[in-house]
Structures are given as structure tokens and as C-alpha cells.
Amino acid sequence: MFQALILAVQDNGRFSLEPMRRMTDDVLFWESIRNTILLTLVVVPAQVFLALVMSLLLVSGLRGAGLFLYAWAIPLGISDLAAGVVWLSIFTDRGYLNSLLVGLGLGQTGFPFLSYEHPVSMFLAVAVAETWRATALVMVILLAGLQVIPKDYAEAAEVFGATTWQRIRYVTLPMLRPSLQVALIIRTILAFQAFAVVIALVGRNVPVLAEEAYRWYGDLRNPNVAAAYALLIMVFSLVNTAVYLRALRVRDEQVM
């Protein structure tokens, strides 16, 4: 981290803000920020919601819960790049999704989901792939949190006539805040670092911050600007971490 900080403020071995200037002057700078933030805003809430539903189902005594747990945890054993390749086989022009659409009579050639002419569908494809890839991680964190919550509270609420939704809202979720906090922080940091899935699915048609850092380091041979991008990713991650910690701390005080 300190090495990256030093590189980000150096030019030819001397202190300089030239790497920062070149980063902000990059034609893809603002687009990569926009795509990264949008991807985070779409993926993280979707993952937390899906993971919460999955975790609640697993602790509710669902029949075959162990089988569902193993099935839902499969993405944890797949690398980011492999996950991108899996979804590439689904969304490509002759992929499984278009084959299904053509088979159902919903088109003759399918839809070019990953074409640069359709930026919205490209972005949504990346969002779906990212959501699938890391929802299992959030699920494991929330499941661990649910398993340490005493059942007495929910049972007492049920005795007093609380519905399932009321028990989740007023008993489970408040006691799950520490796990939610951890899940949000980890997942947001990873969302800002999204790279392999994006490259595998859409190449550089949807630029993101981590991809720009790689481009400046690998293609343009400029580690200083690459370090500036890495530093920006770290700043975004720290700011979001502070926001999560502050927001959840305030809510805990209100509950108490």
C-alpha cells in the first residue's frame, strides 16, 4: 500500500502530481468511475438481499437445506475469471440464453447481449455475473450470523403474536447488524475491485477502475498512473467502510 502511495506521487523518481493529472485526463477516467459506482450500487444490494433470503431459508428448517447450501456455495469454488467464462457461454451470441430464446420462438437469431451497440445489456450482463459470483460469500457471512442468534427471542415474539415478517424485521435484522456490516464492507471493497468478470464478458467495452489500473500498468507501462488508480480504489473503499460503520453504529444506538 505504501509503495503504491509513493508511486502515485512520483514522476521520474521525484515528487510530482503528474500521475494524478494523467489519471484524471484519461479519456476513460470518468466513465470507469461511473461504471464502477453503478456496478457497486446494483450488485451489492442485490447480493445482500438474495443472501439474506437464502440464509433465512437455510435456518428455517427447509427440507434438503444441506443440499441447497452446497449448491448455492458452488460459486465460492470458482475463480473470478472462470465465472466470467461461464457467463460468457450464456450471454454470447450463440450462447445458451440465445439458444433458449430462439427455441421458444422469441427471435430468429437471438439478441446481441454483449455487443458494444447495446451498452445497457452489456452492463446488466456484468451485473448478473458479478451478483452470481459473490452472493455465496455474503450468504456464508449472514448464515453464520443467523446461527448465533438465540432462538428464544423469535419464539417469544411468536408467542406474542408477531408474524414472520415482524419477527424478521424487529428481531432478526437488528441482531444481524454486525454480520450485515461485515458483509457490506467486504462485498463493497470487492465490487470496487471488479476486474476478471468484466474482462471475460465484455473486454474493455465497460471500463472499470481496476481494469484501468491494469491497462496503465500492463499495456501502457506506466506504474505511476496505475498506482494512482489503485489509490483511488482504496479511497473509495475506505470512504464506504466509514459510511457503513457510522450508519450501523448510529442505528445500534437508536435501538438501545
C-alpha positions in Angstrom: 0.0 0.0 0.0 2.8 2.4 0.9 4.7 1.5 -2.3 1.5 2.3 -4.3 1.2 5.6 -2.5 4.8 6.5 -3.2 4.4 5.6 -6.9 1.2 7.6 -7.2 3.0 10.8 -6.3 6.3 10.3 -8.2 7.4 11.0 -11.7 10.9 10.1 -12.8 11.9 9.4 -9.2 10.8 12.9 -7.9 7.7 14.0 -6.1 5.1 15.0 -8.6 1.3 15.0 -9.0 1.8 14.3 -12.7 0.4 10.7 -12.3 -2.8 12.1 -10.8 -3.1 14.6 -13.6 -2.6 12.0 -16.2 -5.2 9.8 -14.5 -7.9 12.5 -14.4 -7.1 13.4 -18.0 -7.6 9.8 -19.2 -10.5 9.7 -21.6 -11.9 6.6 -19.7 -11.4 8.1 -16.2 -14.9 9.4 -15.6 -16.6 6.5 -17.4 -14.7 4.0 -15.3 -15.7 5.8 -12.1 -19.4 5.9 -13.3 -19.4 2.2 -14.2 -17.7 1.1 -11.0 -20.1 3.1 -8.8 -23.1 1.9 -10.8 -22.0 -1.7 -10.6 -21.5 -1.4 -6.9 -24.9 0.2 -6.4 -26.6 -2.6 -8.4 -24.6 -5.6 -7.3 -24.1 -5.1 -3.5 -27.8 -4.5 -2.6 -28.9 -7.4 -4.8 -26.4 -9.7 -3.3 -27.3 -8.8 0.3 -31.0 -9.3 -0.4 -30.5 -12.6 -2.1 -28.0 -13.8 0.5 -30.4 -12.8 3.3 -33.3 -14.7 1.7 -31.1 -17.8 1.2 -29.8 -17.7 4.7 -33.2 -17.3 6.2 -34.4 -20.3 4.2 -31.5 -22.4 5.4 -32.1 -21.7 9.1 -35.9 -22.1 8.8 -35.7 -25.9 8.7 -36.1 -26.1 4.9 -36.2 -29.7 3.7 -32.9 -30.5 1.9 -31.2 -27.4 3.3 -27.8 -29.1 3.2 -28.2 -29.8 -0.5 -29.2 -26.2 -1.2 -26.3 -24.9 0.9 -23.8 -26.9 -1.2 -25.5 -25.9 -4.5 -25.6 -22.2 -3.5 -21.9 -22.3 -2.4 -20.6 -23.6 -5.7 -19.5 -20.1 -6.9 -17.1 -19.9 -4.0 -15.0 -22.7 -5.6 -14.8 -20.9 -9.0 -12.3 -18.2 -9.8 -13.4 -14.8 -11.0 -12.2 -15.5 -14.5 -13.8 -18.9 -14.7 -17.1 -17.3 -13.5 -16.8 -14.8 -16.3 -16.2 -17.5 -18.9 -19.3 -19.4 -17.6 -21.5 -16.4 -18.1 -19.8 -15.7 -21.4 -21.1 -19.0 -22.6 -24.6 -18.0 -21.5 -24.7 -14.4 -22.9 -22.7 -14.7 -26.1 -24.5 -14.5 -29.5 -24.6 -18.3 -29.8 -24.8 -19.0 -26.1 -27.3 -20.9 -24.0 -29.6 -17.9 -23.4 -30.0 -17.1 -27.1 -30.4 -20.7 -27.9 -33.2 -20.9 -25.4 -34.8 -17.7 -26.8 -34.7 -19.0 -30.4 -36.0 -22.3 -29.3 -39.0 -20.6 -27.6 -39.7 -18.7 -30.8 -38.7 -15.3 -29.3 -36.4 -14.5 -32.2 -34.6 -16.0 -35.1 -31.0 -15.0 -34.3 -31.2 -14.1 -30.6 -30.1 -10.8 -29.0 -26.5 -9.5 -29.0 -26.3 -9.0 -25.2 -22.6 -8.4 -25.3 -22.4 -6.1 -28.3 -20.9 -2.6 -27.8 -24.0 -1.3 -29.6 -26.0 -2.3 -26.5 -24.2 -0.8 -23.5 -27.1 -1.4 -21.1 -27.3 -5.1 -21.9 -23.5 -5.4 -21.5 -23.7 -3.7 -18.1 -26.6 -5.8 -17.0 -24.7 -9.0 -18.1 -21.7 -8.0 -16.0 -24.0 -7.2 -13.0 -25.7 -10.6 -13.2 -22.4 -12.4 -13.4 -21.0 -10.4 -10.5 -24.1 -11.0 -8.4 -24.0 -14.7 -9.0 -20.2 -14.9 -8.4 -20.1 -13.5 -4.9 -23.6 -13.8 -3.4 -22.5 -17.1 -1.8 -19.8 -15.2 0.1 -22.4 -12.9 1.6 -24.7 -15.8 2.3 -22.0 -17.6 4.3 -21.4 -14.5 6.5 -25.1 -13.9 7.1 -25.7 -17.6 7.7 -23.0 -17.6 10.4 -24.6 -14.6 12.0 -28.1 -16.1 12.0 -26.9 -19.3 13.6 -25.6 -17.5 16.7 -28.8 -15.6 17.3 -30.7 -17.2 20.2 -34.0 -18.7 19.1 -35.6 -17.5 22.4 -36.2 -14.0 21.0 -38.0 -15.1 17.9 -40.0 -17.7 19.9 -41.1 -15.1 22.4 -42.1 -12.7 19.6 -44.2 -15.5 18.1 -45.9 -16.2 21.4 -47.0 -12.5 21.5 -48.5 -12.8 18.0 -45.7 -11.5 15.8 -45.9 -12.5 12.2 -43.0 -14.0 10.3 -42.2 -10.6 8.7 -42.4 -8.8 12.1 -40.0 -11.3 13.6 -37.5 -10.9 10.8 -37.8 -7.1 10.9 -37.8 -6.4 14.6 -35.8 -9.4 16.0 -33.6 -11.0 13.4 -32.4 -8.0 11.4 -31.4 -5.8 14.4 -29.4 -8.7 15.8 -27.9 -9.5 12.4 -26.4 -6.0 12.0 -22.8 -7.0 12.9 -22.8 -9.7 10.2 -24.5 -7.3 7.8 -21.8 -4.7 8.5 -19.0 -7.2 7.7 -20.8 -8.5 4.6 -21.4 -4.9 3.3 -17.8 -3.8 3.9 -16.2 -6.9 2.3 -18.5 -7.0 -0.6 -18.3 -3.3 -1.4 -14.5 -3.4 -1.4 -14.5 -6.4 -3.7 -17.1 -4.7 -6.0 -14.7 -1.7 -6.4 -12.0 -4.2 -7.4 -14.2 -6.0 -10.1 -12.0 -6.9 -13.0 -11.8 -10.5 -14.2 -15.5 -11.0 -14.8 -15.7 -7.7 -16.7 -12.7 -8.6 -18.9 -14.1 -12.1 -19.6 -17.5 -10.9 -20.5 -17.2 -7.6 -22.3 -13.5 -7.0 -22.7 -12.9 -3.2 -22.4 -16.3 -2.1 -23.6 -17.3 -1.5 -20.0 -14.3 0.2 -18.4 -14.0 0.0 -14.6 -11.3 1.3 -12.2 -9.5 -1.9 -11.7 -9.3 -2.5 -15.4 -7.9 0.9 -16.0 -5.2 0.3 -13.4 -4.3 -2.9 -15.2 -4.3 -1.1 -18.6 -1.9 1.6 -17.4 0.4 -1.0 -15.8 0.4 -3.8 -18.3 -0.4 -2.1 -21.7 0.9 1.5 -21.2 3.8 0.5 -19.0 3.1 3.3 -16.5 3.1 2.0 -12.9 2.7 5.5 -11.5 -0.7 6.2 -13.1 -1.7 2.6 -12.3 -0.8 3.2 -8.7 -2.9 6.4 -8.8 -5.9 4.3 -9.9 -5.2 1.8 -7.2 -5.0 4.6 -4.7 -8.4 5.9 -5.9 -9.9 2.5 -5.4 -8.6 2.4 -1.9 -10.0 5.8 -1.1 -13.5 4.8 -2.4 -13.2 1.6 -0.2 -12.2 3.5 2.9 -15.0 6.1 2.5 -17.6 3.4 2.1 -16.3 1.5 5.0 -16.5 4.6 7.2 -20.1 5.2 6.0 -21.1 1.7 6.8 -19.5 1.8 10.3 -21.1 5.1 11.0 -24.5 4.3 9.8 -24.8 1.0 11.6 -23.3 2.5 14.8 -26.0 5.2 14.9 -28.7 2.6 14.3 -27.4 0.5 17.2 -27.5 3.5 19.5 -31.1 4.1 18.4 -32.1 0.5 19.1 -30.5 0.7 22.5 
